[in-house]
Amino acid sequence: MNNRILVIEDEANLARFIELDLSHEGYEVQVSHDGREGLELALSEEWDLILLDVMLPSLNGMEVCRRIRAVKQTPIIMITARDSVFDRVMGLDNGADDYIVKPFAIEELLARIRALFRRVHPTAQEHVLTFKDITVDLNARTVKKGDRFIELTKREYDLLVTFLQNINIVLTRDTLLNKVWGFDTEVETNVVDVYVRYLRHKLDENDKERYIQTVRGAGYVMRS
């Protein structure tokens, strides 16, 4: 079955352009030009990916993204004409997996879609994450440091995988809380600090270098 993509974009010409190219690539595509209608489609049907414009009638894209994330983990790429750091961070913090800025080349959009599908559905060659001497097998859910297996709890494992999938990207406590504990969690953000400390204890041991670095006033990061 072809991957199903929902395009929520109010610019009719752009939406049609995206629809034609995605269909040509073999995707099954449906288009909505309205935020509220797009949200209903996103929640009532199953999609492999949602392309979501920020500026929409009835309901803006940020709110649509937030409401989708409250109940579903469907991958979302935000489409925006705004290129400020604040807008990009807001989109990612509201649950978007990626963003692309208008105007864009269709080749870039297609590449981002392929990359996102690879992350969501790893192939046999892509189910292993590595960072320095740490290796995580996503299929077996095992963690090794060098030749030694490390036992992690589910939260510690999910936290480590999140870091490994975002190397060199500073992740805020809210972002980590949403990705690891879920968007509807009532857990406070300080629990992130606690689990980072647990994870550091198991990874760092007596090493002088910390695998997870603290970025003061921002969050945490694994830097290559």
C-alpha positions as CSV (number, residue, x, y, z in Angstrom):
1,M,0.0,0.0,0.0
2,N,1.3,3.5,-0.9
3,N,2.0,5.9,1.9
4,R,-0.9,8.3,2.6
5,I,-0.1,12.0,2.9
6,L,-2.5,14.7,4.0
7,V,-1.6,18.2,2.7
8,I,-3.2,21.0,4.7
9,E,-2.4,24.2,2.7
10,D,-4.6,27.1,1.9
11,E,-2.7,28.4,-1.2
12,A,-4.6,26.5,-3.9
13,N,-1.8,26.6,-6.5
14,L,0.9,25.5,-4.1
15,A,-1.3,22.7,-2.7
16,R,-2.1,21.5,-6.3
17,F,1.6,21.6,-7.2
18,I,2.5,19.5,-4.1
19,E,-0.3,17.1,-4.8
20,L,0.7,16.4,-8.4
21,D,4.4,15.9,-7.5
22,L,3.6,13.6,-4.6
23,S,1.1,11.6,-6.6
24,H,3.8,11.3,-9.3
25,E,6.1,9.8,-6.7
26,G,3.6,7.2,-5.9
27,Y,2.1,8.7,-2.7
28,E,-1.7,8.7,-2.0
29,V,-2.5,12.4,-1.4
30,Q,-5.5,14.3,-0.1
31,V,-5.6,18.1,0.2
32,S,-7.4,20.4,2.6
33,H,-7.4,24.2,2.4
34,D,-8.8,24.9,5.8
35,G,-7.3,24.4,9.3
36,R,-10.4,23.1,11.0
37,E,-11.3,20.8,8.2
38,G,-7.7,19.6,8.0
39,L,-7.7,18.8,11.7
40,E,-10.9,16.7,11.3
41,L,-9.3,14.7,8.5
42,A,-6.1,14.3,10.4
43,L,-7.9,12.9,13.4
44,S,-10.6,10.8,11.7
45,E,-8.3,8.9,9.2
46,E,-4.9,7.3,9.4
47,W,-2.1,9.1,7.6
48,D,1.6,8.2,7.2
49,L,2.5,11.9,7.0
50,I,0.9,15.4,7.3
51,L,2.2,18.4,5.5
52,L,0.9,21.3,7.5
53,D,1.0,25.0,6.6
54,V,1.3,27.5,9.5
55,M,-1.0,30.2,8.2
56,L,-4.5,28.7,7.7
57,P,-8.1,29.9,7.8
58,S,-10.3,28.8,10.7
59,L,-7.5,27.3,12.8
60,N,-3.8,28.1,12.5
61,G,-1.2,25.4,11.8
62,M,0.4,25.6,15.2
63,E,-2.9,24.9,16.9
64,V,-3.7,22.1,14.4
65,C,-0.3,20.5,15.1
66,R,-0.8,20.8,18.9
67,R,-4.2,19.1,18.7
68,I,-3.0,16.3,16.5
69,R,-0.2,15.6,18.9
70,A,-2.6,15.4,21.8
71,V,-3.9,12.1,20.4
72,K,-1.7,10.9,17.5
73,Q,2.0,10.6,16.7
74,T,1.5,11.0,12.9
75,P,4.7,12.5,11.4
76,I,4.2,16.2,10.6
77,I,6.3,18.5,8.4
78,M,5.4,22.2,8.9
79,I,5.3,24.5,5.8
80,T,6.0,28.1,6.7
81,A,6.9,31.4,5.2
82,R,8.5,32.4,8.5
83,D,12.2,31.6,8.8
84,S,12.9,33.0,12.3
85,V,14.4,30.8,14.9
86,F,11.5,31.5,17.2
87,D,8.9,30.3,14.6
88,R,10.9,27.1,13.9
89,V,11.4,26.3,17.6
90,M,7.7,27.0,18.2
91,G,6.7,24.6,15.4
92,L,9.1,21.8,16.7
93,D,8.0,22.3,20.3
94,N,4.3,22.0,19.3
95,G,5.1,18.6,17.9
96,A,6.3,19.0,14.3
97,D,9.0,16.5,13.2
98,D,10.5,18.8,10.6
99,Y,9.8,22.1,8.8
100,I,10.4,23.6,5.3
101,V,10.4,27.3,4.5
102,K,8.6,28.8,1.5
103,P,9.5,29.1,-1.3
104,F,11.1,25.7,-1.5
105,A,12.2,23.3,-4.3
106,I,10.0,20.2,-4.6
107,E,13.2,18.1,-4.6
108,E,14.0,19.4,-1.1
109,L,10.4,18.5,0.1
110,L,10.7,15.0,-1.4
111,A,14.0,14.5,0.3
112,R,12.7,15.6,3.7
113,I,9.8,13.2,3.3
114,R,12.0,10.3,2.4
115,A,14.3,11.1,5.4
116,L,11.4,11.3,7.8
117,F,10.0,8.0,6.6
118,R,13.5,6.4,7.1
119,R,13.5,7.7,10.7
120,V,10.0,6.5,11.4
121,H,10.3,3.1,9.6
122,P,14.0,2.1,9.8
123,T,15.2,-0.5,7.3
124,A,17.4,-3.4,8.2
125,Q,20.4,-1.2,7.7
126,E,19.0,1.7,9.6
127,H,17.9,0.1,12.9
128,V,21.2,0.7,14.6
129,L,22.1,4.0,16.2
130,T,25.7,4.8,17.1
131,F,27.4,7.6,19.0
132,K,31.1,7.3,19.8
133,D,31.3,3.9,21.6
134,I,27.6,3.6,22.3
135,T,25.5,1.3,20.0
136,V,21.7,1.0,20.2
137,D,19.8,-1.7,18.3
138,L,16.3,-0.4,17.8
139,N,14.9,-3.9,16.8
140,A,16.4,-5.7,19.8
141,R,16.1,-2.7,22.1
142,T,19.6,-3.3,23.4
143,V,22.3,-0.7,24.4
144,K,26.0,-1.4,24.3
145,K,29.0,0.7,25.4
146,G,31.9,-0.9,23.7
147,D,31.4,-4.6,24.1
148,R,29.4,-4.3,27.3
149,F,25.6,-4.3,27.4
150,I,24.0,-1.6,29.5
151,E,20.6,-2.2,31.2
152,L,18.2,0.7,30.9
153,T,14.7,1.3,32.0
154,K,12.1,2.1,29.3
155,R,12.3,5.8,30.1
156,E,16.0,5.8,30.1
157,Y,16.1,3.9,26.8
158,D,13.6,6.2,25.1
159,L,15.5,9.2,26.4
160,L,18.8,7.9,25.0
161,V,17.2,7.1,21.6
162,T,15.7,10.6,21.4
163,F,19.2,12.1,22.0
164,L,20.8,9.8,19.4
165,Q,18.2,10.7,16.8
166,N,18.9,14.4,17.4
167,I,22.7,14.6,17.5
168,N,24.0,18.2,17.8
169,I,20.4,19.5,18.3
170,V,19.7,21.1,21.7
171,L,16.6,19.6,23.1
172,T,14.6,21.6,25.7
173,R,13.1,19.9,28.7
174,D,9.6,20.4,27.3
175,T,10.6,18.8,24.0
176,L,12.1,15.8,25.9
177,L,9.1,15.5,28.1
178,N,6.8,15.5,25.1
179,K,8.8,13.0,23.1
180,V,9.6,10.5,26.0
181,W,6.6,10.9,28.3
182,G,4.0,12.0,25.8
183,F,2.0,15.2,25.1
184,D,-0.8,14.4,27.6
185,T,1.6,13.7,30.5
186,E,1.1,15.5,33.9
187,V,4.7,14.9,34.8
188,E,6.7,18.1,35.6
189,T,9.7,19.1,33.5
190,N,12.1,18.6,36.4
191,V,11.7,14.8,36.0
192,V,13.7,15.2,32.8
193,D,16.7,16.4,34.8
194,V,16.3,13.3,37.1
195,Y,16.3,10.9,34.2
196,V,19.2,12.6,32.5
197,R,21.1,12.1,35.7
198,Y,20.2,8.4,35.8
199,L,21.2,8.0,32.2
200,R,24.5,9.8,32.7
201,H,25.3,7.6,35.7
202,K,24.9,4.5,33.5
203,L,26.7,5.8,30.4
204,D,29.5,8.0,31.8
205,E,30.8,5.8,34.7
206,N,34.3,7.1,35.4
207,D,34.7,8.8,32.1
208,K,35.8,12.5,32.2
209,E,33.7,13.4,29.2
210,R,29.9,13.5,29.6
211,Y,28.0,12.0,26.7
212,I,25.0,14.3,27.4
213,Q,25.9,17.9,27.8
214,T,23.9,20.5,29.6
215,V,23.2,23.8,27.7
216,R,22.6,26.3,30.4
217,G,19.1,27.9,30.1
218,A,18.2,25.8,27.1
219,G,18.3,22.0,27.7
220,Y,20.5,19.1,26.8
221,V,22.4,17.9,23.8
222,M,24.7,15.1,22.5
223,R,27.4,16.6,20.4
224,S,29.5,14.7,17.9
